[in-house]
């Protein structure tokens, strides 16, 4: 299936809006990427961690950043709420996945310094981490050496089809 017009329009909005793309970034040494499941899906575990430690600002995930940014002109809410609503209206496999890959790739390309990871099991080509984020980070010259070693390890696990990575590299809170 081809990209729907609504998906193409949003991707064009991102392409044409370099100032916004530059803002799709965590603060230096605070980028955290996640995928898979350990006990529960990684995103749920991180949400619970945030709920228990509301003042913890030791890491930022893509949804945190998107929640601070404005939506496209004419829309209300935040960029996060806009993208979530858009991905509910379009087919996931052919459009929603592409939208999140684009945003995640921008987020990973803007990472500076330490990059943290919370990676569980079930990592496959259907995960944005495997298809986009790791490759983008591997080419990012602004990543610190320890994070780069973690990236290489995850790349190796993906390349050799070991989906149960179960690895965390988290900041001190």
N, C-alpha and C positions, 0 to 999 in steps of 0.2 A: 504494500500500500504506500502511496506517495504521501509526502507531508501535506497536511491540511493547510489551507490558507491562514488560519488563525495561528498555527505553529510557525509558518514561514514569516508572518508579520512580526511575531515576537522575536524570532531570531534576527530579522532585519533590524528591529529596534535595538537589540543588543549590539549588533555589528556597527550600526551608525552612531552609537552613543559611547564613545571612548571614555569620557569622564565617569560615566556610570560603571563601565567595566573596571576601571581602576579602583573604584570603591567596593567592588566585590572581592574583598580581602579581609583577612584577619589582621590584627596588629602583629608586628614582628614577634616571633617566638611564641605565637598563640594558636597557630593553625592546627586543627585536629580533624583528621579524616577517619571515617568509620565504615564498617560493612560487616555483614554476616550476623551470626548469633553466637553468644557464649552460653548464657543461661536463657536469656530472652534476646530478641533482636537488639543489636547494638544501639540503635537510635532510642529504644525504650530505656535501656540501661543508662544511657547518658542523660535522658530526660529525668530519670529518677535521681541520678547523682546531682543534677542541677537543682531539683526540688529540695533535696536535703541540704544543699549548700548554696543558697540563693546569692550569697555575696562572693562566691568563687568566680573570679574572672581570669583564671589561669589558662583557659583555652577558649577558642571560638570555633564553632562549626558553621557550615554554610547557612543553615536556617537562621542562626543568630544574626549573621551579616545581612541576609535578605530581609529580615524583619526590621532593620534600621533604614532601609532604602525605599525611595518612592516608587510607585508602580508607573507603567507607561502613562503618558498624557491621556486624560479622559477617564482613567480608572481611579478607583478609591482604594484605600487601605495601604498595604505595603507591597513591596515586590514579592515577598514570600506569599502573602495571601493571594496575590494575583496569579502567581505561578501554580500554587496549589489548586486554585479554581480552574485554571486553564487545563492542567493535567487531568482533572476530573471530567472535562468535556471532550477530550480527545482520546483516541485509542492509545493505551500505554505503550505497547510494543513498538509501534511505528512513529509515535509523536511524543508522548510523555517522556519516554526514555531519552529521546534525543534532546528534549528541553533540559532535563537534569544533567545530561552529559555536557551540554554547552555551559551551563552555569557552574558545574563542578570543575570543568576544565579551566574556566576563567579564575575561579577561586584558587585552584592549585597553581596556576601560572603566576598568581600574585603573591604566593607564600614567600615569606622572608624569614631566615633563621631556622630555628627548630620547628620541625613539623612532627606532631604527635599522631599516634595511631591507636585505634581500638578496633581490632579486627578479629572476628570470630571464625566460625566454620561456615561452610557453604559458599565459599568465594568461587565464582565462576564468571564466564563471559557475560552473564546476565547482570552483573554488578557493575555499577559506575566506577568503583574503585579499580577493578581489573581492566575495564575497557578504556578508561580515560585518565583518571587521577594519577595513577602510578606512572604511566608513561609521560605525562606532562611534568610531574615532579622530577622525574629522572633527568629531564632536560633543563630544569630550572637551576640556573647558576647561583641563585640567592639562598640555597638551602645549606644548612650546616652539615659538616661531615658525618656526624652520628646519624642524623636523619637520613642522609644519603645511603648509609649502610643498611638502615632499616628498609628503605625503599628497594634496594637491591635484593634483600632477603625476600621481601614480598613478591618482587618481580620473579625471582627464581621459583617460589612456590606456585605462582600462577603459570609460569612457563612449563613446569613439570607436572602440572595438573594435580597439585596437592591442595584440595579445597579447604581443608581443616587447618587453617593457619593458627587460630587461637593465640593471638599475640597482642600485647598492649605495651605501648610506650607512651606514658602519660606524664603530664607535668606534676610537680609537687604542688599541692593546693594549700 
